[in-house]
């Protein structure tokens, strides 16, 4: 690899971040190494979803979009907007780091991002990196990373409707100049929904429809001051009203993300990135329209990253991240703010046959002190288009505000002495082929000091404690090709997610996953379908409540009426399969959605 290739790739990060990472060669990703790299060169299992993929899949929401990816499993407490847990490679739902335009998002009290509340029509691109990445990003990235890039400056208008009283609309417009661009997108989704919980459940017996309403807005602006300096500003905002069963029985939510990035090139071998971010989430919980509690978290982040291209085949990254979390709630947390300062170093070597990566990071968290993580990976090319690689990485998850600082009450109390959850992951992977693309990965994750809420003998109250661990062995197989004009994508996952002490299967995670997607075009008409299988799972760690296996089939179609107009439609759960991913909570039966979109070719 020549130094000009490294420099060009680093500069391309600015293009990726604004959502225009189109390439006729290998897709470029930035989440795996915090530097632009092709999927083929990466030493990790990576999936890239473009806007074209999103339009093809016609997902109900972001979790549905991600649900058919290798290594992903979901647990839902009802329909649109309802609490959803995403398990990446069998790790806990708060063991995946979620970024929006490079900004870390998620509730500091719950410790995870509410993917179900992100407006899918505002998204241009998603990168999913499987495996630990704490050596680059710090806390949370035990199972991997999901990075979302907001939509750019394409002009479009769409309107759709379907079952359960669902209505959707979206519009966007933008301008591009010689040095800059600006775009804004708005969207809304409304549905009367269905009863989130079984009428005969022991709690939340409310035989009603649980609706959902969402308003979304995203905007971005970018300006190129010179060939080596570029500034980008972006925001993503959404408002939700969500109804469900229980006490409370509805929530009003607000989420705002602001991102800023300045990329410049002081010399031909040095690229400098300055970033800033702000993420805020507010939830007002209500019972029959009366507010019973409120939680608002604010996160401010800043970073400096330096990429040094050395000797034509080496790239060294040195950076510093700062994060400050603040909580404002009707609950009187014993502490309501904390900070984290992280220093990271990564080196990548690109050879003709071999390439390698090593990283080290140190974080100092005001809640529990210092923590060090690292990773190392080595890859080798074979048979032209083949690659085999092996990696080892450590990761950690910082305790949440709820775990550390929940105020003492009649039944619960926080634990300021909690240690972070930690993990070690070993992985071997192989990729091969162009027209027929095959990939396979095997891995083992060992997690320690996992935090659970358990009865404290001293006080009799439920208190979070570092008490147990887990071992997750997994294997993944992916295949993509086109046969007789039919685009075929197959994904198979096998997991053995076990509690270290009991050997029981970790709750709400299926051992066997299978996803098959087929699509074919007949001129202006495109037909497709998706089949998803999940084996049995258990709703509890004691493995007493069994959830049955299921297979769900979706069918979809698209018709290009004219160069600027397209009609799409989808029938989900065609065979009206009755299944649950969380005990007593319902999922979608047979449902449909049709959408008409206007997108002028000049606005793409």
Steps between C-alpha positions, in 0.01 A plus 500: 500500500642837399489801731267675253244221549509539878469877478214481254317252721538718808368804314205289380380483860342838450297363210391196697387711793266708285330193365648493148720193530395363162765291330505258210765300685497377857286703742699727729437485875632724776355338812733198515823700536385866529674542163359429153572145388340267250295211631746269325799652687331504841592240762148476638156372405328804348164565333413819311139598428456780246192710430431268207499201736261680736259579218514140379426348841211740581553452877237597758771661717875491568493176706310327217764625256778347712317183603599291198874570527741226601552487875197717584204391712209709629260495790192725466239608751231565238485695174640829373676708763483234770806408702736294287818322601762429234748224578815512287685168504311396811632779722266710713282764337711777660824347371474663157623854440268712283630808320314757289732692268785411735318611818441246778128477581301324768344553838752543783241360744401189300842458339383428145368673190131483411537387140123457475457879523738597218315603180607259229412744219769740630778242457733484202743230605573257784825324585492198731830374641485171688752444776661713775608856424560649846866553408379775267173621653510415870192378686212298351663342192513141632279341234579759233402833351202631305572833336219691327560775246214743442354571160668755276375755251290282268160635400207267567137478609322183612163409647377163616238316698406157617353274764447593866413853392855569391584819313849610397637799314844646435655778298845640441675765297852622461741710300857438394759753400859490390626502858209395716155352540196527723207267550198458723265204544175466693284195571203380700355163594167429666338170583215390723701181555379183667474378858861482619437242769279196531169570669554213742848612609540535876595867464386769261162350421383777268318356198552804278703609202837648587579771249816684404563844352836632382629823346853513360735761360857487378717767344858534393732756354854456374760739363840436344735785581783349293603167352607381844255668739131427539235578762178308551212574735197274544204435726243226551188566709191298577190526716290200602179419678493133589219300659540163668355278774590528867573783741592747362317437172638771270816703446576827325861503378734753344840420350750743349846435355739770378831419332789713377814386324795696361741297289824657380833390352795693641746295292483225239552236772291646785123524522338675797136460609330717760155382610228616733165349590193553712235236573196552719206272578194578708222257599182606679327188631124526551216295640163580341637837383651605836879529517645268763874533430747674272855418391725728294860423417751725325827388349768738372795358309815634337792336328832549327625234259830497311570258214864469391587318175850358541728344245237416242342201680444611861225710654519610864204657679532693825203666667326631809125479582314694767148424622281664764166347604234682701164373631196707596214293640207492737705227670759651736815322382780515756724637223379648174815546291822328404782536246724272298831580333639243257838478323543256212776382268460280194743381238406337167741334259398423141717252310457327168402172667476572872349785695478561873337726754571567868337745737510612861276735697492637852183652645468688826140508621413721796265227627742206533850610394721375221453214255721374217388308190682373194477299181723331247415350159688339214372424150634326188379494140472177303379388157460856374169598661527302823596621845544330835547689825523446875446749781493543876341791682396612845206728576297640787165649594485781757226473765193716434370785713213272604747239620734739676282775637135385521361654820423277796133408509280240666609225260804612296828687540799575278856376554780757458759222542412326173786402273470516120395188311792361300556256214757319288421387145694264273401480132604337173338605172525434129358677193513378142367583155363784294201383294428246772596651834550267794589586857541294815593593856542309825550677832498467874408780740568470872318762708573569865353704785162528331262720695169360622243635742473255791384500860759641740507288819611799708206725408245271337483742206568426134846633424719473190801276552792359299412137551529287189648449158416351162669305225374539144626272225377583152531420132375706205468424130398742226455452126397748231466440127274544198359184343284516185438866572395435861699689762549253784622584850533232768605549860542227761593549865557249777536625858571326827438784750539355849504628854843404639368382835187303403560411135152629420426675172505880529144638486323609181780382271442224248778252429427461129431778249433468129412777252439463127432798273408468130432774245472529125424776254273466196554830325325766707365241746704359788376212716658377821449303815666427831474200730625514858537207738584515870524195723352479849616734773428556867354810657690459827848408616368196687370366163154429640297706249545367147426706189424289194703510177352686205532563129369824351472572127471849349426583135570830327471663159609821330390655173688785331207693353730755335860613551385719792208304648501163674229295673604245762306259716564240766302228673663401827447167676312368197386183673382689810732308730428549872827523693669685786855619564414613856256312721138633490589767240339488157672548166373602157252271334444526127540867403558708191633838392497676161710808422517741206831684458604789281875542465627689195813355350666838524435492878666164566 
